[in-house]
């Protein structure tokens, strides 16, 4: 699809030539805007942009919830972050950029919804074209009183009169409405204020682009720059977790094992200890079954001992592979008493660590 602009004679409709202020800069900015708004794919691209904004919002919300859980709750959200360099970088950058990214995602999603009429379209009544233009020689633009009264931060669009036509006017669009200014007297000839729907759209547009609020535009730009970094560190963390996945050899079925090892882990580190214990018991001649704590069976027919190796997550919370353990434990119906031992892992920077491990051992 080719994008461009032409000069048109307002009386005859004849094309006078291409419109361009700075060919290189203008073409580049048009390309960037269309890349941002539609991926250069017109309507299908706009649909893609809306879907992207939706999934971006989901990623932000889920990331905030994961970070909150990792740090031990909303009250601890600003506490120091532990972990390797990639984990700390991912969490620290996300913690700083979350508000800017969420604002961009929500406002972008709203604008996409308005574009495709999923939300009521705003009403933008056009001002009546003036019929009482004075028609004298144009005066310098910097002397036009009505134009000088408009703050630059509120000006959205300014269209110059047609060259050589003294009866043409300046067309203006601001955050408050649109109108026309006489090019010779500088008077505001007509003005149509925006309705409430349009004002709401303009406000959200300002929040999305930062136009009129330079500091907000700067924060939104810095937030957008964190997206590639967050994506890269997120992929690195995921890959490291996949690489650290432990394979348990000679894992006996649960109903045949005389020894059961249950593992609670968030980042797979506890599985390394479980594998070592599993292998040593296997060499000693025991029939060992190792699985996640969430895989707790209602009964282990031949089991004579149970080992629980679990880490805490966040502020003493259950890790991902053990968050359903207590529910399954309540449904367990052993046919005979089953001796057990609990080994807890965790980070001593979290105050409830020791108490949570003590409660685990007591129960």
C-alpha positions in Angstrom: 0.0 0.0 0.0 1.4 3.4 -1.0 1.0 6.4 1.3 1.2 10.0 0.3 -0.4 13.5 0.2 -1.3 15.8 -2.7 -2.1 19.5 -3.1 -5.7 19.9 -4.3 -7.3 23.0 -5.8 -10.3 23.6 -3.5 -12.4 25.1 -6.3 -11.8 22.7 -9.2 -10.6 19.6 -7.3 -7.6 19.5 -9.6 -4.4 17.9 -8.3 -1.6 20.5 -8.2 1.2 18.2 -7.2 2.7 16.3 -4.4 2.7 17.7 -0.9 6.0 17.5 1.0 7.7 19.5 3.7 10.9 17.6 4.1 10.8 14.5 1.8 13.2 12.3 3.8 11.9 13.2 7.3 8.2 13.3 6.2 8.4 9.9 4.4 10.2 8.3 7.3 7.7 9.6 9.9 4.8 8.4 7.8 6.4 5.0 7.6 7.0 4.8 11.3 3.5 5.8 12.2 2.0 3.2 9.8 4.3 0.6 11.2 3.2 1.4 14.7 -0.5 1.6 13.9 -1.0 -1.2 11.4 2.4 -3.0 10.8 2.1 -1.6 7.3 -0.8 -4.0 6.6 -3.7 -1.6 6.7 -6.9 -3.1 8.3 -5.5 -6.5 9.0 -2.5 -4.8 10.6 -4.7 -2.7 12.8 -6.4 -5.9 14.0 -3.0 -7.3 14.8 -2.0 -4.2 16.7 -5.2 -4.4 18.9 -4.5 -8.1 19.6 -0.9 -7.3 20.4 -2.0 -4.6 22.9 -4.4 -7.1 24.5 -1.7 -9.8 25.0 0.8 -7.2 26.1 -1.7 -6.2 28.9 -2.1 -9.8 29.9 1.7 -10.2 30.1 2.1 -7.1 32.2 -0.7 -8.2 34.7 0.7 -11.7 35.0 4.2 -10.4 35.4 3.1 -8.1 38.2 1.4 -11.0 40.0 4.4 -13.2 39.6 6.8 -10.5 40.8 4.5 -9.8 43.8 4.4 -13.5 44.7 8.2 -13.8 44.3 8.8 -10.8 46.7 6.3 -12.0 49.3 3.3 -9.8 48.7 2.3 -6.2 47.7 3.9 -4.7 50.9 7.2 -6.2 49.9 7.1 -5.2 46.2 10.1 -2.7 46.6 12.3 -5.0 48.6 15.7 -6.1 47.1 15.5 -8.8 44.4 17.5 -11.9 44.7 18.7 -14.3 42.0 21.2 -14.4 39.2 22.0 -11.3 37.0 19.4 -12.0 34.4 16.6 -12.6 36.9 17.5 -9.4 38.8 17.7 -7.4 35.6 14.4 -8.7 34.3 12.6 -8.0 37.6 14.2 -4.6 38.3 13.5 -3.3 34.8 9.9 -4.6 34.9 9.3 -3.1 38.3 10.4 0.3 37.0 8.7 0.2 33.6 5.4 -1.5 34.6 3.3 1.7 34.9 4.4 3.1 31.5 3.9 -0.2 29.7 0.5 -0.7 31.3 -0.6 2.8 30.4 0.5 2.2 26.7 -1.3 -1.1 26.6 -4.6 0.1 28.1 -4.8 3.3 26.0 -3.7 1.4 22.8 -6.4 -1.2 23.4 -9.0 1.5 24.0 -8.1 3.3 20.7 -8.2 0.0 18.8 -11.6 -0.8 20.3 -12.9 2.6 19.1 -11.4 2.2 15.7 -13.3 -1.1 15.2 -16.5 0.3 16.8 -16.3 -2.2 19.7 -16.8 0.9 21.8 -19.1 3.8 20.9 -17.4 6.1 18.4 -16.9 9.6 19.5 -18.9 12.4 18.0 -16.8 15.0 16.2 -19.1 17.6 14.6 -17.4 19.8 12.0 -17.5 23.5 12.5 -19.5 25.5 9.9 -17.2 26.9 7.2 -17.2 30.7 7.5 -18.9 32.8 4.9 -17.8 36.2 6.3 -14.1 36.0 5.4 -12.7 39.6 5.0 -10.5 38.6 2.0 -7.8 41.3 2.5 -4.1 40.6 2.1 -2.8 38.0 4.6 -0.9 39.2 7.6 2.1 37.4 9.1 1.1 34.3 11.0 2.9 35.4 14.2 0.5 38.3 14.5 -2.8 36.4 14.3 -4.4 37.0 17.7 -6.6 33.9 17.8 -3.7 31.6 16.9 -1.4 33.2 19.4 -4.0 32.5 22.1 -3.7 28.8 21.6 -1.0 27.1 23.7 1.3 25.0 21.6 0.8 22.0 23.9 -3.0 22.1 23.0 -2.6 22.5 19.2 -3.2 19.2 17.4 -3.3 20.4 13.8 -2.9 23.6 11.8 -3.8 23.7 8.1 -2.6 26.8 6.1 -4.8 28.6 3.7 -4.4 27.8 0.0 -1.6 29.9 -1.5 -2.9 32.9 -3.5 -6.5 32.5 -2.2 -7.3 35.5 0.1 -10.7 34.1 0.9 -9.3 30.9 2.4 -8.8 30.4 6.1 -6.5 28.7 8.7 -8.0 25.4 9.9 -7.2 24.5 13.5 -7.7 21.5 15.7 -6.9 21.6 19.4 -7.6 19.4 22.3 -10.8 21.3 22.9 -12.3 21.4 19.4 -11.8 22.7 15.8 -12.4 25.9 14.0 -11.3 28.5 11.4 -9.2 31.7 11.7 -9.3 34.6 9.2 -5.8 34.9 7.6 -6.0 38.7 7.3 -7.7 39.8 10.6 -6.5 36.9 12.8 -10.1 36.5 14.2 -11.6 33.2 15.2 -14.5 32.9 12.7 -16.1 29.7 14.0 -15.3 27.0 16.5 -16.9 23.7 17.3 -16.1 22.3 20.8 -15.7 18.6 21.2 -18.4 16.6 22.9 -17.7 14.6 26.0 -16.9 11.4 24.0 -14.4 13.2 21.8 -12.8 14.9 24.9 -12.4 11.4 26.5 -10.8 10.1 23.3 -8.5 13.1 23.1 -7.5 12.6 26.7 -6.7 9.0 26.1 -4.9 9.9 22.9 -2.8 12.3 24.9 -2.0 9.6 27.5 -1.0 7.2 24.7 1.2 9.5 22.7 2.4 12.0 25.4 1.5 14.9 23.1 1.2 18.0 25.2 3.0 16.4 28.1 6.6 16.1 27.2 7.6 14.4 30.5 4.9 11.7 29.9 6.1 11.2 26.4 9.6 10.7 27.7 8.5 8.2 30.3 6.5 6.3 27.7 9.4 6.2 25.3 11.8 4.9 28.0 9.2 2.3 29.0 8.9 1.2 25.3 12.7 0.8 25.2 12.5 -1.8 28.0 10.4 -4.2 25.9 13.3 -5.7 23.9 15.3 -6.1 27.1 12.4 -7.7 29.0 11.8 -10.1 26.1 15.5 -11.1 25.8 15.9 -11.6 29.6 12.6 -13.4 29.8 13.6 -15.9 27.0 17.0 -16.4 28.7 15.4 -17.1 32.1 12.9 -19.6 30.4 15.8 -21.3 28.6 17.9 -21.6 31.7 14.9 -23.2 33.5 14.4 -25.6 30.7 18.1 -26.5 30.7 18.1 -27.1 34.4 15.2 -29.6 34.2 16.2 -32.8 35.9 15.7 -36.2 34.4 15.0 -39.0 37.0 16.3 -42.4 35.9 14.9 -45.7 37.1 11.8 -44.0 38.4 9.5 -46.8 39.8 5.7 -46.5 39.5 4.1 -45.0 42.6 2.1 -48.2 43.4 5.2 -50.4 43.3 7.7 -48.1 45.1 8.9 -48.8 48.7 10.3 -45.2 48.9 8.6 -42.1 47.7 10.3 -38.7 47.2 8.1 -35.6 46.6 9.6 -32.4 45.4 8.4 -28.8 45.7 10.4 -26.4 43.5 9.9 -23.2 41.7 13.0 -23.0 39.5 14.0 -26.7 39.4 16.9 -26.3 41.8 15.4 -28.6 44.4 15.1 -31.4 41.8 18.9 -31.6 41.8 18.9 -32.6 45.4 16.0 -35.0 44.8 17.9 -36.7 42.0 21.0 -37.3 44.1 18.9 -38.8 46.9 16.9 -40.9 44.4 20.1 -42.3 42.7 21.7 -43.1 46.1 18.6 -45.0 47.3 18.4 -46.8 44.0 22.0 -47.9 44.2 21.3 -49.2 47.8 18.5 -51.4 46.4 15.4 -49.4 47.2 12.5 -49.1 44.7 12.2 -45.3 44.5 9.4 -43.2 43.0 10.1 -39.4 42.6 7.6 -36.9 41.6 6.2 -33.3 42.3 4.4 -32.7 45.5 1.3 -31.8 43.4 1.3 -35.4 42.2 0.7 -36.8 45.7 -1.3 -40.0 45.4 -4.2 -40.9 47.7 -2.4 -44.0 48.8 1.0 -45.6 48.2 0.3 -49.4 48.6 3.9 -50.6 49.1 5.6 -47.5 50.4 7.5 -47.7 53.7 8.9 -44.2 53.8 8.2 -40.8 52.4 10.7 -38.0 51.8 9.5 -34.4 51.1 12.1 -32.0 49.6 10.6 -28.6 49.2 11.6 -25.0 48.7 9.6 -22.0 49.7 8.8 -19.3 47.2 8.4 -15.6 47.9 7.6 -14.9 51.5 7.2 -18.5 52.6 4.7 -19.4 49.9 4.4 -22.8 48.2 6.4 -23.2 45.0 4.7 -24.0 41.7 5.1 -27.8 41.9 3.5 -27.8 45.4 0.7 -25.3 45.4 -1.9 -28.0 45.3 -0.2 -30.3 47.8 -2.3 -29.4 50.9 -5.6 -30.0 49.0 -4.4 -33.4 47.8 -3.0 -34.2 51.3 -6.5 -33.7 52.8 -7.8 -36.4 50.4 -5.0 -38.9 51.1 -6.2 -42.2 52.6 -3.2 -44.3 53.6 -3.8 -48.0 54.5 -1.1 -47.9 57.1 1.0 -45.2 58.9 3.7 -43.9 56.5 6.9 -42.6 58.1 8.1 -39.3 56.5 10.8 -36.7 56.7 10.8 -33.1 55.4 13.8 -31.2 54.2 13.1 -27.5 53.6 15.0 -25.1 51.3 14.6 -21.4 51.2 16.0 -17.9 51.4 16.7 -16.5 54.9 16.0 -12.9 53.7 12.3 -13.7 54.1 11.2 -13.6 57.8 8.6 -16.4 57.5 11.2 -18.8 56.1 12.1 -20.5 59.3 8.6 -20.6 60.7 7.2 -22.1 57.5 9.8 -24.9 57.6 9.1 -25.5 61.3 5.4 -25.8 60.6 6.1 -28.2 57.6 8.2 -30.5 59.9 5.6 -30.4 62.7 2.8 -31.4 60.4 
